[in-house]
């Protein structure tokens, strides 16, 4: 299990978790506005290692199978270090508090 998942469940939140968790839980870096936040760089690394894929294959998989989850109710958010907004959510800024915590833990 993951500390962000555990804490959110204890607080009564319901949200989408990317499966398989044994592959992707290490890429969860925060919980923000009722949603898990995944670091896209870590997510790509986890995908590559778990499935033994090349980087390009991992990106294609993410774009085709995973990225659209962010548009679902309580779907995950995707964080990129160089971006001010969450990936695919131009109206949802990464809060300064969450951003600093993510970068501090890297």
C-alpha positions in Angstrom: 0.0 0.0 0.0 1.0 3.6 -0.3 1.0 6.3 2.5 -1.1 8.7 0.3 -3.7 6.0 -0.4 -3.8 4.9 3.2 -4.2 8.4 4.6 -6.9 9.3 2.0 -8.9 6.1 2.6 -8.8 6.8 6.4 -10.2 10.2 5.8 -13.1 8.7 3.8 -12.1 9.8 0.2 -13.0 7.7 -2.8 -10.7 8.0 -5.8 -9.2 6.1 -8.8 -5.9 4.2 -8.3 -3.9 3.2 -11.3 -3.4 -0.6 -11.5 -1.4 -2.7 -11.0 -0.6 -1.0 -7.8 2.6 -3.0 -7.3 3.8 -1.2 -10.5 2.5 2.3 -10.0 2.3 3.1 -6.3 5.9 4.2 -6.2 5.0 7.1 -8.6 2.4 8.6 -6.3 3.8 11.8 -4.8 0.8 13.6 -3.3 -2.9 13.7 -2.6 -4.5 17.0 -3.7 -8.2 18.0 -3.9 -9.4 14.5 -3.4 -7.2 13.0 -6.1 -3.9 11.0 -6.2 -1.0 12.8 -7.8 1.4 10.8 -9.9 4.8 12.0 -11.0 4.9 11.4 -14.7 8.7 10.8 -14.8 8.4 8.2 -12.1 5.3 6.7 -13.7 7.3 6.2 -17.0 10.1 4.6 -15.1 7.8 2.3 -13.1 6.1 1.2 -16.4 9.3 0.5 -18.2 10.7 -1.6 -15.3 7.5 -3.5 -14.6 6.8 -4.4 -18.2 10.4 -4.3 -19.4 9.5 -1.9 -22.1 11.4 0.8 -24.0 10.7 4.4 -23.1 8.7 5.1 -26.2 6.4 2.1 -25.6 5.8 3.3 -22.0 4.8 6.8 -23.2 2.4 5.3 -25.8 0.8 3.1 -23.2 0.4 6.1 -20.8 -1.1 8.3 -23.5 -3.5 5.7 -24.8 -4.5 3.8 -21.6 -3.8 6.0 -18.6 -3.9 9.7 -19.3 -7.7 9.8 -19.9 -8.3 8.7 -16.3 -7.6 12.2 -15.2 -10.9 13.4 -16.8 -12.9 10.9 -14.7 -14.6 11.8 -11.4 -11.9 11.5 -8.8 -9.3 10.5 -11.4 -5.6 10.9 -10.8 -3.6 14.1 -11.5 -0.3 14.0 -13.3 2.6 16.1 -12.1 5.5 17.3 -14.2 8.3 19.1 -12.3 8.6 21.9 -14.9 4.9 22.6 -15.2 2.8 25.1 -13.3 -0.4 23.2 -13.9 -1.2 19.6 -13.6 -0.9 17.8 -16.9 -4.2 17.9 -18.8 -5.7 20.3 -16.2 -5.0 23.8 -17.3 -7.4 25.2 -14.7 -5.9 23.2 -11.8 -2.7 24.7 -10.6 -0.3 22.6 -8.5 -0.6 24.4 -5.2 2.6 25.8 -3.8 2.4 23.7 -0.7 1.9 20.4 -2.7 4.6 21.4 -5.3 7.2 22.2 -2.5 6.4 18.9 -0.7 6.8 16.9 -3.9 10.1 18.5 -4.8 11.3 18.2 -1.3 10.7 14.4 -1.3 12.4 13.9 -4.6 
